Amino acid sequence: MSAMSRVLGRLLGLPPPRTPRVCAVPDLKIPAADGVVLLADRYYPAGHEDAPVLLIRAPYGRRSAIILIARLFAERGYQVLIQALRGTTDLAASSTDSS
């Protein structure tokens, strides 16, 4: 956990961090009903894989400053799933693609 994490947490009125150890699982494939596969990244506190989940749907990509927010909440005991939206470059090839 960084000094920035502590400062941001205080500014946002969040509880103190529970753990400095955050695990990340990138590029999870989540199929939509129409066959499009959306990619997501999962952040969670180490040793707490059953923690409550926050879903963030990211219209501007999963690998931006939103990662700081994900880590901020994961340090405080939440799992965070950052999912790409349609129309971004973060889509996986689906079985319906012709290429």
Secondary structure, 3 states (H helix, E strand, C coil): CCHHHHHHHHHCCCCCCCCCCEEEEEEEEEECCCCCEEEEEEEEECCCCCCCEEEEEECCCCCCCHHHHHHHHHCCCCEEEEEECCCCCCEECCCCCCC
